[in-house]
Amino acid sequence: MLPRIAVTSGEPAGIGPELCLQLAARELDCELVCLADPALLAERARLIGVHTVLERYVPRPERDAPRRRHRPGTLLVEAFALRVPSTPARLDQRNSPYVLELLDRAADAALAREFDAVVTAPVHKGVICDSGVAFPGHTEYFAARAHAAHPVMLLVAGTLRVALATTHLPLTAVSAAITVDSLCETATILARALAERFGLPAARIAVCGLNPHAGEGGHLGDEELKVIGPAVERMQRAGIRARGPLPADTVFVPQLLSQFDAVLAMYHDQGLPVVKFAGFDRAVNVTLGLPFVRTSVDHGTALDLAGSGRADAGSLIAAVELAIGLGGR
């Protein structure tokens, strides 16, 4: 069945709306549905000088409802209204409910199997929090919406796959957040996704240490001895092909990395800089542990580029293409 992919247009003052317009120009093997304010898309199209035919998407909750392959130059849009007009690069917390409305609709429809996957353009966490909603990020928000107890963030750039043991935490909170149980649960979800979604039934997982040189035998920190090492041993007993803890400064050396199908990093900035260096314009954020497929760009709202026409849609295109592949499995 032709997959139906929902794309949320993200923060209206950022580059999300124009990335969706650039996406619309591509050949895509799916039915593509953009969740956005049509007037916002039309205004942004005029501003950046692109011509896209906007067509209305009528919700079709039946999974076997007829689907139409995406036609380049057109964009199916499910309409949602901005709370106040939006200007590129000017955040307005009054539009935060609109941004969350897009996410709620996408998640609920994916749970109901109306959409086979959800792809998200970037949102601005700060302005949402300023509106009075505690919003740590898409990953945690979708997990709460779907009642998923343990979401896992996976970044993909070609054959490089990096999962995170913790996501949006300050560094001072990372050590306490890493436990044997949490690491084993993360590795279990990662191994299952690699088998079921990526076709890697015996995936090899490199597990990073937390401290420099993986703790140097306890001289530079003892989390490797007390937590990470015992977790890896439990993973192995459970049949997961995990190895570690390995020093994070060498695990990404090509000769060592070639021995693994994925890396489990301990915190956000231990793993993500490598992925973004490897392919910033094609890296994709995947949320594992949800009952539906969700992918996203690997960058933020880029307010300095909003409305300029210079934003690069490469990551969003890659996110949709990966969602098409994952959503069909």
C-alpha positions as CSV (number, residue, x, y, z in Angstrom):
1,M,0.0,0.0,0.0
2,L,1.3,3.5,-0.9
3,P,2.3,5.0,2.5
4,R,0.6,8.2,3.6
5,I,3.1,10.5,5.3
6,A,2.2,13.4,7.5
7,V,4.6,16.4,7.7
8,T,4.1,19.0,10.4
9,S,5.3,22.4,9.3
10,G,6.8,23.4,12.7
11,E,7.4,26.9,14.1
12,P,5.7,29.3,11.7
13,A,8.4,32.0,12.1
14,G,11.2,29.5,11.3
15,I,12.2,27.7,8.1
16,G,9.7,24.8,8.4
17,P,7.0,26.2,6.1
18,E,9.4,26.9,3.3
19,L,11.1,23.5,3.7
20,C,7.7,22.0,3.2
21,L,7.3,24.0,0.0
22,Q,10.7,22.8,-1.2
23,L,9.7,19.2,-0.4
24,A,6.6,19.6,-2.5
25,A,8.7,20.0,-5.6
26,R,10.3,16.5,-5.2
27,E,9.3,13.2,-6.6
28,L,8.2,11.1,-3.6
29,D,6.9,7.6,-3.4
30,C,4.0,8.3,-1.0
31,E,0.9,10.4,-0.4
32,L,2.3,13.5,1.3
33,V,0.1,15.5,3.7
34,C,1.3,18.7,5.2
35,L,-0.2,20.0,8.4
36,A,-0.1,23.8,8.2
37,D,-2.0,27.0,7.8
38,P,-2.5,27.3,4.0
39,A,-2.4,31.1,4.2
40,L,1.1,30.8,5.8
41,L,2.3,28.5,3.1
42,A,0.9,30.7,0.3
43,E,2.5,33.8,1.9
44,R,5.9,32.1,2.3
45,A,5.8,30.7,-1.2
46,R,5.3,34.3,-2.5
47,L,8.1,35.5,-0.3
48,I,10.7,33.0,-1.5
49,G,9.5,32.9,-5.1
50,V,8.2,29.3,-5.5
51,H,5.0,28.2,-7.1
52,T,3.2,25.4,-5.3
53,V,-0.4,24.3,-5.9
54,L,-2.0,23.8,-2.5
55,E,-4.8,21.3,-2.4
56,R,-7.0,20.5,0.5
57,Y,-6.6,17.2,2.4
58,V,-9.8,15.7,3.6
59,P,-9.1,13.4,6.6
60,R,-9.6,9.7,5.7
61,P,-9.2,7.7,8.8
62,E,-9.9,4.4,7.1
63,R,-6.5,2.8,6.6
64,D,-7.6,1.3,3.2
65,A,-9.0,4.6,1.9
66,P,-7.7,5.5,-1.6
67,R,-4.3,7.2,-1.7
68,R,-2.8,9.5,-4.3
69,R,0.9,9.5,-5.1
70,H,2.5,12.8,-4.5
71,R,2.7,15.0,-7.6
72,P,5.7,17.4,-7.7
73,G,4.6,21.0,-7.6
74,T,1.5,20.3,-5.5
75,L,1.0,19.9,-1.8
76,L,-1.9,18.3,0.0
77,V,-2.6,20.4,3.1
78,E,-4.7,19.7,6.1
79,A,-5.6,23.2,7.3
80,F,-5.0,24.6,10.7
81,A,-5.3,28.3,11.6
82,L,-2.5,30.4,13.1
83,R,-3.6,32.2,16.2
84,V,-2.0,35.4,15.0
85,P,-0.2,36.3,11.7
86,S,3.4,35.1,11.6
87,T,6.4,37.0,10.3
88,P,9.6,35.2,9.4
89,A,12.2,35.3,12.2
90,R,9.8,36.9,14.7
91,L,8.8,34.3,17.4
92,D,5.3,34.8,18.9
93,Q,4.3,32.6,21.8
94,R,0.6,33.2,20.9
95,N,1.2,30.7,18.0
96,S,2.5,28.0,20.3
97,P,-0.9,26.3,20.6
98,Y,-1.0,26.1,16.8
99,V,2.4,24.4,16.8
100,L,1.2,21.9,19.4
101,E,-2.1,21.3,17.6
102,L,-0.1,20.1,14.5
103,L,1.8,17.6,16.7
104,D,-1.3,16.4,18.4
105,R,-3.2,15.8,15.2
106,A,-0.2,14.0,13.6
107,A,0.4,11.7,16.6
108,D,-3.3,10.9,17.0
109,A,-3.8,10.1,13.4
110,A,-0.7,8.0,13.3
111,L,-1.9,6.1,16.3
112,A,-5.2,5.5,14.5
113,R,-3.2,4.3,11.4
114,E,-4.5,7.1,9.2
115,F,-0.9,8.1,8.7
116,D,1.9,5.5,8.2
117,A,4.5,7.8,9.5
118,V,5.0,11.3,10.9
119,V,7.8,13.7,9.8
120,T,8.4,16.9,11.8
121,A,9.9,20.2,10.7
122,P,11.7,22.0,13.5
123,V,9.9,23.7,16.4
124,H,11.3,26.3,18.9
125,K,11.3,24.8,22.4
126,G,11.9,28.1,24.1
127,V,8.9,29.9,22.7
128,I,6.6,27.0,23.5
129,C,7.9,26.9,27.1
130,D,7.5,30.7,27.3
131,S,3.8,30.1,26.4
132,G,3.4,28.1,29.6
133,V,3.8,24.6,28.3
134,A,6.7,22.5,29.5
135,F,8.1,21.2,26.2
136,P,11.5,19.3,26.3
137,G,11.3,18.3,22.7
138,H,9.4,16.3,20.0
139,T,10.7,13.0,21.4
140,E,9.3,13.4,24.9
141,Y,6.1,15.1,23.7
142,F,5.2,12.3,21.3
143,A,6.1,9.7,23.9
144,A,3.7,11.3,26.4
145,R,1.0,11.6,23.7
146,A,1.4,7.9,22.8
147,H,1.8,6.7,26.4
148,A,5.2,5.3,25.4
149,A,7.3,4.8,28.5
150,H,10.8,4.8,27.0
151,P,11.4,6.7,23.8
152,V,14.8,6.5,22.2
153,M,16.4,9.1,20.0
154,L,18.3,7.7,17.0
155,L,20.2,9.8,14.5
156,V,20.8,8.3,11.1
157,A,23.2,9.6,8.4
158,G,23.6,7.0,5.7
159,T,24.9,3.9,7.4
160,L,25.9,5.8,10.6
161,R,23.3,5.2,13.3
162,V,23.7,6.8,16.8
163,A,21.2,6.3,19.6
164,L,21.2,8.3,22.8
165,A,20.9,6.9,26.3
166,T,19.7,10.4,27.5
167,T,18.3,13.2,25.4
168,H,17.6,16.8,26.5
169,L,19.2,16.9,29.9
170,P,21.8,19.3,31.3
171,L,25.2,17.6,31.7
172,T,25.0,17.8,35.5
173,A,21.9,15.4,35.3
174,V,23.3,12.8,32.9
175,S,25.2,10.6,35.3
176,A,22.2,10.1,37.6
177,A,19.9,9.4,34.7
178,I,22.0,6.5,33.5
179,T,21.2,3.2,35.2
180,V,21.7,-0.4,34.4
181,D,17.9,-0.8,33.8
182,S,17.6,2.3,31.6
183,L,20.6,1.3,29.4
184,C,19.3,-2.2,29.0
185,E,15.8,-0.9,28.0
186,T,17.3,1.5,25.5
187,A,19.5,-1.2,24.0
188,T,16.5,-3.6,23.8
189,I,14.4,-1.0,21.9
190,L,17.4,-0.1,19.7
191,A,18.1,-3.7,18.8
192,R,14.4,-4.4,18.1
193,A,14.1,-1.4,15.8
194,L,17.3,-2.3,13.9
195,A,15.9,-5.7,13.3
196,E,12.3,-4.8,12.5
197,R,12.8,-1.4,10.7
198,F,16.3,-1.5,9.3
199,G,16.6,-5.2,8.4
200,L,19.5,-5.9,10.8
201,P,18.4,-8.9,12.9
202,A,21.8,-9.4,14.5
203,A,22.9,-5.8,14.9
204,R,26.2,-5.0,16.5
205,I,26.0,-2.2,19.0
206,A,28.9,-0.2,20.3
207,V,28.2,1.2,23.8
208,C,30.1,4.4,24.7
209,G,31.6,5.2,28.1
210,L,30.5,8.4,29.9
211,N,33.9,9.7,31.0
212,P,37.1,10.4,29.1
213,H,38.9,7.2,28.0
214,A,35.8,5.3,29.3
215,G,36.8,6.2,32.9
216,E,40.5,5.0,32.6
217,G,39.8,2.0,34.9
218,G,38.0,4.2,37.5
219,H,40.6,7.0,37.7
220,L,38.4,9.4,35.6
221,G,35.0,8.4,36.9
222,D,33.4,5.1,38.0
223,E,30.1,5.1,35.9
224,E,31.7,2.6,33.5
225,L,32.6,0.2,36.3
226,K,29.4,0.5,38.3
227,V,26.7,1.1,35.6
228,I,27.7,0.9,32.0
229,G,29.9,-2.2,32.2
230,P,27.3,-4.3,34.1
231,A,24.6,-3.1,31.7
232,V,26.6,-4.3,28.7
233,E,27.0,-7.7,30.4
234,R,23.2,-7.9,31.0
235,M,22.6,-6.9,27.3
236,Q,24.9,-9.7,26.2
237,R,23.1,-12.3,28.4
238,A,19.9,-11.2,26.8
239,G,21.2,-11.9,23.3
240,I,22.0,-8.3,22.3
241,R,25.3,-8.0,20.5
242,A,26.6,-5.1,22.5
243,R,30.2,-4.3,23.3
244,G,31.6,-1.7,25.7
245,P,32.0,0.6,27.4
246,L,34.2,2.0,24.7
247,P,35.9,5.4,24.7
248,A,33.7,7.9,22.9
249,D,36.7,9.6,21.4
250,T,37.8,6.5,19.4
251,V,34.5,4.6,18.8
252,F,33.8,6.8,15.8
253,V,37.2,6.1,14.2
254,P,36.3,4.5,10.8
255,Q,38.3,1.3,11.4
256,L,36.4,0.6,14.7
257,L,33.1,2.0,13.6
258,S,33.0,-0.4,10.7
259,Q,32.6,-3.2,13.2
260,F,29.3,-2.0,14.4
261,D,25.8,-1.3,13.0
262,A,24.9,1.4,15.6
263,V,26.5,3.3,18.5
264,L,24.8,3.9,21.8
265,A,26.0,7.3,23.2
266,M,25.4,8.4,26.7
267,Y,24.3,12.0,26.1
268,H,23.2,14.4,23.5
269,D,26.4,16.1,22.6
270,Q,28.5,13.0,22.8
271,G,26.8,11.5,19.7
272,L,25.1,14.2,17.7
273,P,28.1,16.3,16.7
274,V,29.6,13.3,14.9
275,V,26.3,12.6,13.0
276,K,26.0,16.2,12.0
277,F,29.5,16.4,10.8
278,A,29.0,13.2,8.8
279,G,26.0,14.6,7.0
280,F,24.3,17.7,8.3
281,D,22.2,18.0,5.1
282,R,21.0,14.4,5.1
283,A,21.0,13.3,8.8
284,V,17.6,12.3,10.2
285,N,16.3,12.1,13.7
286,V,14.2,8.9,14.4
287,T,12.2,8.3,17.5
288,L,12.2,4.7,18.6
289,G,9.9,3.2,21.2
290,L,6.7,4.8,19.8
291,P,3.8,2.8,18.3
292,F,4.3,4.7,15.0
293,V,7.2,5.8,12.8
294,R,8.4,9.3,13.5
295,T,11.4,11.0,11.8
296,S,12.6,14.6,11.8
297,V,15.2,17.0,10.6
298,D,18.4,17.2,12.6
299,H,18.4,21.0,12.8
300,G,16.5,23.8,14.4
301,T,14.3,26.6,13.2
302,A,17.1,28.7,11.7
303,L,15.4,32.0,12.3
304,D,18.2,33.8,10.6
305,L,17.3,32.1,7.3
306,A,13.5,32.2,7.6
307,G,12.0,33.9,4.6
308,S,15.2,34.2,2.7
309,G,14.8,31.2,0.4
310,R,18.3,30.0,1.3
311,A,17.2,27.2,3.7
312,D,18.4,23.7,2.7
313,A,15.6,21.1,2.7
314,G,18.0,18.2,2.4
315,S,17.4,16.9,5.9
316,L,13.6,17.1,5.6
317,I,13.8,15.3,2.3
318,A,16.0,12.6,3.8
319,A,13.5,12.4,6.8
320,V,10.6,11.8,4.4
321,E,12.5,9.3,2.3
322,L,13.5,7.3,5.5
323,A,9.9,7.5,6.8
324,I,8.6,6.0,3.6
325,G,11.0,3.1,4.0
326,L,10.3,2.6,7.7
327,G,6.6,3.2,7.4
328,G,6.3,0.3,4.9
329,R,7.7,-2.3,7.3
